[in-house]
């Protein structure tokens, strides 16, 4: 068991994947916070009696771009997690340690 040449690589790849997903999760949280702020600004601008249509369009576009960014990041996180879980599960059935 301790003579397995793949053990060190599996351990290192697990640590790298965990750190990568942690960083992506932090970026996704920051994106959610920025989207929340932009949404509040957009709603406040819409409520004004003298609406600035250019600013409303700009905030709306910023909100859409932010949502796309957040969704893309979360998709990558899910893909990495699913790939790792799938690999780990299939590896355990084929090899004994």
Phi and psi restraints in degrees (range 20) as a CNS / XPLOR table:
assign (resid 1 and name C) (resid 2 and name N)
       (resid 2 and name CA) (resid 2 and name C) 1.0 -75.9 20.0 2
assign (resid 2 and name N) (resid 2 and name CA)
       (resid 2 and name C) (resid 3 and name N) 1.0 -9.7 20.0 2
assign (resid 2 and name C) (resid 3 and name N)
       (resid 3 and name CA) (resid 3 and name C) 1.0 -92.1 20.0 2
assign (resid 3 and name N) (resid 3 and name CA)
       (resid 3 and name C) (resid 4 and name N) 1.0 3.7 20.0 2
assign (resid 3 and name C) (resid 4 and name N)
       (resid 4 and name CA) (resid 4 and name C) 1.0 -64.3 20.0 2
assign (resid 4 and name N) (resid 4 and name CA)
       (resid 4 and name C) (resid 5 and name N) 1.0 126.3 20.0 2
assign (resid 4 and name C) (resid 5 and name N)
       (resid 5 and name CA) (resid 5 and name C) 1.0 -79.0 20.0 2
assign (resid 5 and name N) (resid 5 and name CA)
       (resid 5 and name C) (resid 6 and name N) 1.0 -17.7 20.0 2
assign (resid 5 and name C) (resid 6 and name N)
       (resid 6 and name CA) (resid 6 and name C) 1.0 -88.3 20.0 2
assign (resid 6 and name N) (resid 6 and name CA)
       (resid 6 and name C) (resid 7 and name N) 1.0 -16.4 20.0 2
assign (resid 6 and name C) (resid 7 and name N)
       (resid 7 and name CA) (resid 7 and name C) 1.0 -56.8 20.0 2
assign (resid 7 and name N) (resid 7 and name CA)
       (resid 7 and name C) (resid 8 and name N) 1.0 -46.1 20.0 2
assign (resid 7 and name C) (resid 8 and name N)
       (resid 8 and name CA) (resid 8 and name C) 1.0 -63.7 20.0 2
assign (resid 8 and name N) (resid 8 and name CA)
       (resid 8 and name C) (resid 9 and name N) 1.0 -39.3 20.0 2
assign (resid 8 and name C) (resid 9 and name N)
       (resid 9 and name CA) (resid 9 and name C) 1.0 -68.9 20.0 2
assign (resid 9 and name N) (resid 9 and name CA)
       (resid 9 and name C) (resid 10 and name N) 1.0 -39.6 20.0 2
assign (resid 9 and name C) (resid 10 and name N)
       (resid 10 and name CA) (resid 10 and name C) 1.0 -63.6 20.0 2
assign (resid 10 and name N) (resid 10 and name CA)
       (resid 10 and name C) (resid 11 and name N) 1.0 -43.9 20.0 2
assign (resid 10 and name C) (resid 11 and name N)
       (resid 11 and name CA) (resid 11 and name C) 1.0 -61.7 20.0 2
assign (resid 11 and name N) (resid 11 and name CA)
       (resid 11 and name C) (resid 12 and name N) 1.0 -48.1 20.0 2
assign (resid 11 and name C) (resid 12 and name N)
       (resid 12 and name CA) (resid 12 and name C) 1.0 -64.1 20.0 2
assign (resid 12 and name N) (resid 12 and name CA)
       (resid 12 and name C) (resid 13 and name N) 1.0 -42.6 20.0 2
assign (resid 12 and name C) (resid 13 and name N)
       (resid 13 and name CA) (resid 13 and name C) 1.0 -66.0 20.0 2
assign (resid 13 and name N) (resid 13 and name CA)
       (resid 13 and name C) (resid 14 and name N) 1.0 -33.8 20.0 2
assign (resid 13 and name C) (resid 14 and name N)
       (resid 14 and name CA) (resid 14 and name C) 1.0 -65.6 20.0 2
assign (resid 14 and name N) (resid 14 and name CA)
       (resid 14 and name C) (resid 15 and name N) 1.0 -44.4 20.0 2
assign (resid 14 and name C) (resid 15 and name N)
       (resid 15 and name CA) (resid 15 and name C) 1.0 -63.8 20.0 2
assign (resid 15 and name N) (resid 15 and name CA)
       (resid 15 and name C) (resid 16 and name N) 1.0 -43.4 20.0 2
assign (resid 15 and name C) (resid 16 and name N)
       (resid 16 and name CA) (resid 16 and name C) 1.0 -64.0 20.0 2
assign (resid 16 and name N) (resid 16 and name CA)
       (resid 16 and name C) (resid 17 and name N) 1.0 -45.0 20.0 2
assign (resid 16 and name C) (resid 17 and name N)
       (resid 17 and name CA) (resid 17 and name C) 1.0 -62.9 20.0 2
assign (resid 17 and name N) (resid 17 and name CA)
       (resid 17 and name C) (resid 18 and name N) 1.0 -41.6 20.0 2
assign (resid 17 and name C) (resid 18 and name N)
       (resid 18 and name CA) (resid 18 and name C) 1.0 -62.3 20.0 2
assign (resid 18 and name N) (resid 18 and name CA)
       (resid 18 and name C) (resid 19 and name N) 1.0 -44.5 20.0 2
assign (resid 18 and name C) (resid 19 and name N)
       (resid 19 and name CA) (resid 19 and name C) 1.0 -65.6 20.0 2
assign (resid 19 and name N) (resid 19 and name CA)
       (resid 19 and name C) (resid 20 and name N) 1.0 -41.1 20.0 2
assign (resid 19 and name C) (resid 20 and name N)
       (resid 20 and name CA) (resid 20 and name C) 1.0 -63.1 20.0 2
assign (resid 20 and name N) (resid 20 and name CA)
       (resid 20 and name C) (resid 21 and name N) 1.0 -46.6 20.0 2
assign (resid 20 and name C) (resid 21 and name N)
       (resid 21 and name CA) (resid 21 and name C) 1.0 -66.3 20.0 2
assign (resid 21 and name N) (resid 21 and name CA)
       (resid 21 and name C) (resid 22 and name N) 1.0 -36.3 20.0 2
assign (resid 21 and name C) (resid 22 and name N)
       (resid 22 and name CA) (resid 22 and name C) 1.0 -62.7 20.0 2
assign (resid 22 and name N) (resid 22 and name CA)
       (resid 22 and name C) (resid 23 and name N) 1.0 -42.8 20.0 2
assign (resid 22 and name C) (resid 23 and name N)
       (resid 23 and name CA) (resid 23 and name C) 1.0 -64.8 20.0 2
assign (resid 23 and name N) (resid 23 and name CA)
       (resid 23 and name C) (resid 24 and name N) 1.0 -42.7 20.0 2
assign (resid 23 and name C) (resid 24 and name N)
       (resid 24 and name CA) (resid 24 and name C) 1.0 -64.4 20.0 2
assign (resid 24 and name N) (resid 24 and name CA)
       (resid 24 and name C) (resid 25 and name N) 1.0 -37.6 20.0 2
assign (resid 24 and name C) (resid 25 and name N)
       (resid 25 and name CA) (resid 25 and name C) 1.0 -64.5 20.0 2
assign (resid 25 and name N) (resid 25 and name CA)
       (resid 25 and name C) (resid 26 and name N) 1.0 -38.5 20.0 2
assign (resid 25 and name C) (resid 26 and name N)
       (resid 26 and name CA) (resid 26 and name C) 1.0 -65.6 20.0 2
assign (resid 26 and name N) (resid 26 and name CA)
       (resid 26 and name C) (resid 27 and name N) 1.0 -41.7 20.0 2
assign (resid 26 and name C) (resid 27 and name N)
       (resid 27 and name CA) (resid 27 and name C) 1.0 -64.6 20.0 2
assign (resid 27 and name N) (resid 27 and name CA)
       (resid 27 and name C) (resid 28 and name N) 1.0 -40.2 20.0 2
assign (resid 27 and name C) (resid 28 and name N)
       (resid 28 and name CA) (resid 28 and name C) 1.0 -64.0 20.0 2
assign (resid 28 and name N) (resid 28 and name CA)
       (resid 28 and name C) (resid 29 and name N) 1.0 -39.1 20.0 2
assign (resid 28 and name C) (resid 29 and name N)
       (resid 29 and name CA) (resid 29 and name C) 1.0 -64.9 20.0 2
assign (resid 29 and name N) (resid 29 and name CA)
       (resid 29 and name C) (resid 30 and name N) 1.0 -40.5 20.0 2
assign (resid 29 and name C) (resid 30 and name N)
       (resid 30 and name CA) (resid 30 and name C) 1.0 -65.0 20.0 2
assign (resid 30 and name N) (resid 30 and name CA)
       (resid 30 and name C) (resid 31 and name N) 1.0 -37.7 20.0 2
assign (resid 30 and name C) (resid 31 and name N)
       (resid 31 and name CA) (resid 31 and name C) 1.0 -65.5 20.0 2
assign (resid 31 and name N) (resid 31 and name CA)
       (resid 31 and name C) (resid 32 and name N) 1.0 -41.4 20.0 2
assign (resid 31 and name C) (resid 32 and name N)
       (resid 32 and name CA) (resid 32 and name C) 1.0 -61.7 20.0 2
assign (resid 32 and name N) (resid 32 and name CA)
       (resid 32 and name C) (resid 33 and name N) 1.0 -41.1 20.0 2
assign (resid 32 and name C) (resid 33 and name N)
       (resid 33 and name CA) (resid 33 and name C) 1.0 -65.4 20.0 2
assign (resid 33 and name N) (resid 33 and name CA)
       (resid 33 and name C) (resid 34 and name N) 1.0 -43.5 20.0 2
assign (resid 33 and name C) (resid 34 and name N)
       (resid 34 and name CA) (resid 34 and name C) 1.0 -64.2 20.0 2
assign (resid 34 and name N) (resid 34 and name CA)
       (resid 34 and name C) (resid 35 and name N) 1.0 -39.8 20.0 2
assign (resid 34 and name C) (resid 35 and name N)
       (resid 35 and name CA) (resid 35 and name C) 1.0 -64.5 20.0 2
assign (resid 35 and name N) (resid 35 and name CA)
       (resid 35 and name C) (resid 36 and name N) 1.0 -37.7 20.0 2
assign (resid 35 and name C) (resid 36 and name N)
       (resid 36 and name CA) (resid 36 and name C) 1.0 -63.7 20.0 2
assign (resid 36 and name N) (resid 36 and name CA)
       (resid 36 and name C) (resid 37 and name N) 1.0 -43.5 20.0 2
assign (resid 36 and name C) (resid 37 and name N)
       (resid 37 and name CA) (resid 37 and name C) 1.0 -63.8 20.0 2
assign (resid 37 and name N) (resid 37 and name CA)
       (resid 37 and name C) (resid 38 and name N) 1.0 -45.1 20.0 2
assign (resid 37 and name C) (resid 38 and name N)
       (resid 38 and name CA) (resid 38 and name C) 1.0 -62.8 20.0 2
assign (resid 38 and name N) (resid 38 and name CA)
       (resid 38 and name C) (resid 39 and name N) 1.0 -39.3 20.0 2
assign (resid 38 and name C) (resid 39 and name N)
       (resid 39 and name CA) (resid 39 and name C) 1.0 -63.8 20.0 2
assign (resid 39 and name N) (resid 39 and name CA)
       (resid 39 and name C) (resid 40 and name N) 1.0 -42.2 20.0 2
assign (resid 39 and name C) (resid 40 and name N)
       (resid 40 and name CA) (resid 40 and name C) 1.0 -63.1 20.0 2
assign (resid 40 and name N) (resid 40 and name CA)
       (resid 40 and name C) (resid 41 and name N) 1.0 -41.8 20.0 2
assign (resid 40 and name C) (resid 41 and name N)
       (resid 41 and name CA) (resid 41 and name C) 1.0 -63.1 20.0 2
assign (resid 41 and name N) (resid 41 and name CA)
       (resid 41 and name C) (resid 42 and name N) 1.0 -41.2 20.0 2
assign (resid 41 and name C) (resid 42 and name N)
       (resid 42 and name CA) (resid 42 and name C) 1.0 -63.4 20.0 2
assign (resid 42 and name N) (resid 42 and name CA)
       (resid 42 and name C) (resid 43 and name N) 1.0 -46.4 20.0 2
assign (resid 42 and name C) (resid 43 and name N)
       (resid 43 and name CA) (resid 43 and name C) 1.0 -63.0 20.0 2
assign (resid 43 and name N) (resid 43 and name CA)
       (resid 43 and name C) (resid 44 and name N) 1.0 -39.9 20.0 2
assign (resid 43 and name C) (resid 44 and name N)
       (resid 44 and name CA) (resid 44 and name C) 1.0 -65.6 20.0 2
assign (resid 44 and name N) (resid 44 and name CA)
       (resid 44 and name C) (resid 45 and name N) 1.0 -39.6 20.0 2
assign (resid 44 and name C) (resid 45 and name N)
       (resid 45 and name CA) (resid 45 and name C) 1.0 -66.6 20.0 2
assign (resid 45 and name N) (resid 45 and name CA)
       (resid 45 and name C) (resid 46 and name N) 1.0 -37.4 20.0 2
assign (resid 45 and name C) (resid 46 and name N)
       (resid 46 and name CA) (resid 46 and name C) 1.0 -68.0 20.0 2
assign (resid 46 and name N) (resid 46 and name CA)
       (resid 46 and name C) (resid 47 and name N) 1.0 -29.0 20.0 2
assign (resid 46 and name C) (resid 47 and name N)
       (resid 47 and name CA) (resid 47 and name C) 1.0 -80.6 20.0 2
assign (resid 47 and name N) (resid 47 and name CA)
       (resid 47 and name C) (resid 48 and name N) 1.0 -16.5 20.0 2
assign (resid 47 and name C) (resid 48 and name N)
       (resid 48 and name CA) (resid 48 and name C) 1.0 -64.7 20.0 2
assign (resid 48 and name N) (resid 48 and name CA)
       (resid 48 and name C) (resid 49 and name N) 1.0 147.9 20.0 2
assign (resid 48 and name C) (resid 49 and name N)
       (resid 49 and name CA) (resid 49 and name C) 1.0 -72.7 20.0 2
assign (resid 49 and name N) (resid 49 and name CA)
       (resid 49 and name C) (resid 50 and name N) 1.0 -33.6 20.0 2
assign (resid 49 and name C) (resid 50 and name N)
       (resid 50 and name CA) (resid 50 and name C) 1.0 -106.4 20.0 2
assign (resid 50 and name N) (resid 50 and name CA)
       (resid 50 and name C) (resid 51 and name N) 1.0 83.9 20.0 2
assign (resid 50 and name C) (resid 51 and name N)
       (resid 51 and name CA) (resid 51 and name C) 1.0 -72.9 20.0 2
assign (resid 51 and name N) (resid 51 and name CA)
       (resid 51 and name C) (resid 52 and name N) 1.0 136.7 20.0 2
assign (resid 51 and name C) (resid 52 and name N)
       (resid 52 and name CA) (resid 52 and name C) 1.0 -98.5 20.0 2
assign (resid 52 and name N) (resid 52 and name CA)
       (resid 52 and name C) (resid 53 and name N) 1.0 98.9 20.0 2
assign (resid 52 and name C) (resid 53 and name N)
       (resid 53 and name CA) (resid 53 and name C) 1.0 -61.6 20.0 2
assign (resid 53 and name N) (resid 53 and name CA)
       (resid 53 and name C) (resid 54 and name N) 1.0 -35.0 20.0 2
assign (resid 53 and name C) (resid 54 and name N)
       (resid 54 and name CA) (resid 54 and name C) 1.0 -63.7 20.0 2
assign (resid 54 and name N) (resid 54 and name CA)
       (resid 54 and name C) (resid 55 and name N) 1.0 -43.4 20.0 2
assign (resid 54 and name C) (resid 55 and name N)
       (resid 55 and name CA) (resid 55 and name C) 1.0 -66.8 20.0 2
assign (resid 55 and name N) (resid 55 and name CA)
       (resid 55 and name C) (resid 56 and name N) 1.0 -38.1 20.0 2
assign (resid 55 and name C) (resid 56 and name N)
       (resid 56 and name CA) (resid 56 and name C) 1.0 -62.5 20.0 2
assign (resid 56 and name N) (resid 56 and name CA)
       (resid 56 and name C) (resid 57 and name N) 1.0 -45.0 20.0 2
assign (resid 56 and name C) (resid 57 and name N)
       (resid 57 and name CA) (resid 57 and name C) 1.0 -63.1 20.0 2
assign (resid 57 and name N) (resid 57 and name CA)
       (resid 57 and name C) (resid 58 and name N) 1.0 -41.4 20.0 2
assign (resid 57 and name C) (resid 58 and name N)
       (resid 58 and name CA) (resid 58 and name C) 1.0 -65.0 20.0 2
assign (resid 58 and name N) (resid 58 and name CA)
       (resid 58 and name C) (resid 59 and name N) 1.0 -42.6 20.0 2
assign (resid 58 and name C) (resid 59 and name N)
       (resid 59 and name CA) (resid 59 and name C) 1.0 -67.5 20.0 2
assign (resid 59 and name N) (resid 59 and name CA)
       (resid 59 and name C) (resid 60 and name N) 1.0 -38.4 20.0 2
assign (resid 59 and name C) (resid 60 and name N)
       (resid 60 and name CA) (resid 60 and name C) 1.0 -63.6 20.0 2
assign (resid 60 and name N) (resid 60 and name CA)
       (resid 60 and name C) (resid 61 and name N) 1.0 -43.3 20.0 2
assign (resid 60 and name C) (resid 61 and name N)
       (resid 61 and name CA) (resid 61 and name C) 1.0 -65.3 20.0 2
assign (resid 61 and name N) (resid 61 and name CA)
       (resid 61 and name C) (resid 62 and name N) 1.0 -40.9 20.0 2
assign (resid 61 and name C) (resid 62 and name N)
       (resid 62 and name CA) (resid 62 and name C) 1.0 -62.0 20.0 2
assign (resid 62 and name N) (resid 62 and name CA)
       (resid 62 and name C) (resid 63 and name N) 1.0 -39.5 20.0 2
assign (resid 62 and name C) (resid 63 and name N)
       (resid 63 and name CA) (resid 63 and name C) 1.0 -66.2 20.0 2
assign (resid 63 and name N) (resid 63 and name CA)
       (resid 63 and name C) (resid 64 and name N) 1.0 -43.2 20.0 2
assign (resid 63 and name C) (resid 64 and name N)
       (resid 64 and name CA) (resid 64 and name C) 1.0 -63.5 20.0 2
assign (resid 64 and name N) (resid 64 and name CA)
       (resid 64 and name C) (resid 65 and name N) 1.0 -43.7 20.0 2
assign (resid 64 and name C) (resid 65 and name N)
       (resid 65 and name CA) (resid 65 and name C) 1.0 -63.4 20.0 2
assign (resid 65 and name N) (resid 65 and name CA)
       (resid 65 and name C) (resid 66 and name N) 1.0 -41.1 20.0 2
assign (resid 65 and name C) (resid 66 and name N)
       (resid 66 and name CA) (resid 66 and name C) 1.0 -63.8 20.0 2
assign (resid 66 and name N) (resid 66 and name CA)
       (resid 66 and name C) (resid 67 and name N) 1.0 -40.0 20.0 2
assign (resid 66 and name C) (resid 67 and name N)
       (resid 67 and name CA) (resid 67 and name C) 1.0 -65.9 20.0 2
assign (resid 67 and name N) (resid 67 and name CA)
       (resid 67 and name C) (resid 68 and name N) 1.0 -41.2 20.0 2
assign (resid 67 and name C) (resid 68 and name N)
       (resid 68 and name CA) (resid 68 and name C) 1.0 -62.2 20.0 2
assign (resid 68 and name N) (resid 68 and name CA)
       (resid 68 and name C) (resid 69 and name N) 1.0 -41.9 20.0 2
assign (resid 68 and name C) (resid 69 and name N)
       (resid 69 and name CA) (resid 69 and name C) 1.0 -62.6 20.0 2
assign (resid 69 and name N) (resid 69 and name CA)
       (resid 69 and name C) (resid 70 and name N) 1.0 -47.1 20.0 2
assign (resid 69 and name C) (resid 70 and name N)
       (resid 70 and name CA) (resid 70 and name C) 1.0 -61.8 20.0 2
assign (resid 70 and name N) (resid 70 and name CA)
       (resid 70 and name C) (resid 71 and name N) 1.0 -44.0 20.0 2
assign (resid 70 and name C) (resid 71 and name N)
       (resid 71 and name CA) (resid 71 and name C) 1.0 -63.7 20.0 2
assign (resid 71 and name N) (resid 71 and name CA)
       (resid 71 and name C) (resid 72 and name N) 1.0 -39.3 20.0 2
assign (resid 71 and name C) (resid 72 and name N)
       (resid 72 and name CA) (resid 72 and name C) 1.0 -64.3 20.0 2
assign (resid 72 and name N) (resid 72 and name CA)
       (resid 72 and name C) (resid 73 and name N) 1.0 -42.4 20.0 2
assign (resid 72 and name C) (resid 73 and name N)
       (resid 73 and name CA) (resid 73 and name C) 1.0 -64.5 20.0 2
assign (resid 73 and name N) (resid 73 and name CA)
       (resid 73 and name C) (resid 74 and name N) 1.0 -44.8 20.0 2
assign (resid 73 and name C) (resid 74 and name N)
       (resid 74 and name CA) (resid 74 and name C) 1.0 -66.5 20.0 2
assign (resid 74 and name N) (resid 74 and name CA)
       (resid 74 and name C) (resid 75 and name N) 1.0 -32.5 20.0 2
assign (resid 74 and name C) (resid 75 and name N)
       (resid 75 and name CA) (resid 75 and name C) 1.0 -65.0 20.0 2
assign (resid 75 and name N) (resid 75 and name CA)
       (resid 75 and name C) (resid 76 and name N) 1.0 -42.0 20.0 2
assign (resid 75 and name C) (resid 76 and name N)
       (resid 76 and name CA) (resid 76 and name C) 1.0 -63.4 20.0 2
assign (resid 76 and name N) (resid 76 and name CA)
       (resid 76 and name C) (resid 77 and name N) 1.0 -43.0 20.0 2
assign (resid 76 and name C) (resid 77 and name N)
       (resid 77 and name CA) (resid 77 and name C) 1.0 -59.6 20.0 2
assign (resid 77 and name N) (resid 77 and name CA)
       (resid 77 and name C) (resid 78 and name N) 1.0 -47.5 20.0 2
assign (resid 77 and name C) (resid 78 and name N)
       (resid 78 and name CA) (resid 78 and name C) 1.0 -62.8 20.0 2
assign (resid 78 and name N) (resid 78 and name CA)
       (resid 78 and name C) (resid 79 and name N) 1.0 -41.2 20.0 2
assign (resid 78 and name C) (resid 79 and name N)
       (resid 79 and name CA) (resid 79 and name C) 1.0 -63.3 20.0 2
assign (resid 79 and name N) (resid 79 and name CA)
       (resid 79 and name C) (resid 80 and name N) 1.0 -43.8 20.0 2
assign (resid 79 and name C) (resid 80 and name N)
       (resid 80 and name CA) (resid 80 and name C) 1.0 -63.0 20.0 2
assign (resid 80 and name N) (resid 80 and name CA)
       (resid 80 and name C) (resid 81 and name N) 1.0 -46.4 20.0 2
assign (resid 80 and name C) (resid 81 and name N)
       (resid 81 and name CA) (resid 81 and name C) 1.0 -61.6 20.0 2
assign (resid 81 and name N) (resid 81 and name CA)
       (resid 81 and name C) (resid 82 and name N) 1.0 -48.2 20.0 2
assign (resid 81 and name C) (resid 82 and name N)
       (resid 82 and name CA) (resid 82 and name C) 1.0 -63.2 20.0 2
assign (resid 82 and name N) (resid 82 and name CA)
       (resid 82 and name C) (resid 83 and name N) 1.0 -39.8 20.0 2
assign (resid 82 and name C) (resid 83 and name N)
       (resid 83 and name CA) (resid 83 and name C) 1.0 -64.4 20.0 2
assign (resid 83 and name N) (resid 83 and name CA)
       (resid 83 and name C) (resid 84 and name N) 1.0 -42.8 20.0 2
assign (resid 83 and name C) (resid 84 and name N)
       (resid 84 and name CA) (resid 84 and name C) 1.0 -67.1 20.0 2
assign (resid 84 and name N) (resid 84 and name CA)
       (resid 84 and name C) (resid 85 and name N) 1.0 -44.3 20.0 2
assign (resid 84 and name C) (resid 85 and name N)
       (resid 85 and name CA) (resid 85 and name C) 1.0 -64.5 20.0 2
assign (resid 85 and name N) (resid 85 and name CA)
       (resid 85 and name C) (resid 86 and name N) 1.0 -42.2 20.0 2
assign (resid 85 and name C) (resid 86 and name N)
       (resid 86 and name CA) (resid 86 and name C) 1.0 -63.7 20.0 2
assign (resid 86 and name N) (resid 86 and name CA)
       (resid 86 and name C) (resid 87 and name N) 1.0 -44.4 20.0 2
assign (resid 86 and name C) (resid 87 and name N)
       (resid 87 and name CA) (resid 87 and name C) 1.0 -64.5 20.0 2
assign (resid 87 and name N) (resid 87 and name CA)
       (resid 87 and name C) (resid 88 and name N) 1.0 -43.8 20.0 2
assign (resid 87 and name C) (resid 88 and name N)
       (resid 88 and name CA) (resid 88 and name C) 1.0 -64.2 20.0 2
assign (resid 88 and name N) (resid 88 and name CA)
       (resid 88 and name C) (resid 89 and name N) 1.0 -40.9 20.0 2
assign (resid 88 and name C) (resid 89 and name N)
       (resid 89 and name CA) (resid 89 and name C) 1.0 -66.9 20.0 2
assign (resid 89 and name N) (resid 89 and name CA)
       (resid 89 and name C) (resid 90 and name N) 1.0 -42.6 20.0 2
assign (resid 89 and name C) (resid 90 and name N)
       (resid 90 and name CA) (resid 90 and name C) 1.0 -74.2 20.0 2
assign (resid 90 and name N) (resid 90 and name CA)
       (resid 90 and name C) (resid 91 and name N) 1.0 -31.2 20.0 2
assign (resid 90 and name C) (resid 91 and name N)
       (resid 91 and name CA) (resid 91 and name C) 1.0 -65.0 20.0 2
assign (resid 91 and name N) (resid 91 and name CA)
       (resid 91 and name C) (resid 92 and name N) 1.0 -38.5 20.0 2
assign (resid 91 and name C) (resid 92 and name N)
       (resid 92 and name CA) (resid 92 and name C) 1.0 -67.5 20.0 2
assign (resid 92 and name N) (resid 92 and name CA)
       (resid 92 and name C) (resid 93 and name N) 1.0 -27.3 20.0 2
assign (resid 92 and name C) (resid 93 and name N)
       (resid 93 and name CA) (resid 93 and name C) 1.0 -82.0 20.0 2
assign (resid 93 and name N) (resid 93 and name CA)
       (resid 93 and name C) (resid 94 and name N) 1.0 -28.3 20.0 2
assign (resid 93 and name C) (resid 94 and name N)
       (resid 94 and name CA) (resid 94 and name C) 1.0 -90.6 20.0 2
assign (resid 94 and name N) (resid 94 and name CA)
       (resid 94 and name C) (resid 95 and name N) 1.0 -28.8 20.0 2
assign (resid 94 and name C) (resid 95 and name N)
       (resid 95 and name CA) (resid 95 and name C) 1.0 -121.5 20.0 2
assign (resid 95 and name N) (resid 95 and name CA)
       (resid 95 and name C) (resid 96 and name N) 1.0 148.7 20.0 2
assign (resid 95 and name C) (resid 96 and name N)
       (resid 96 and name CA) (resid 96 and name C) 1.0 -115.4 20.0 2
assign (resid 96 and name N) (resid 96 and name CA)
       (resid 96 and name C) (resid 97 and name N) 1.0 144.0 20.0 2
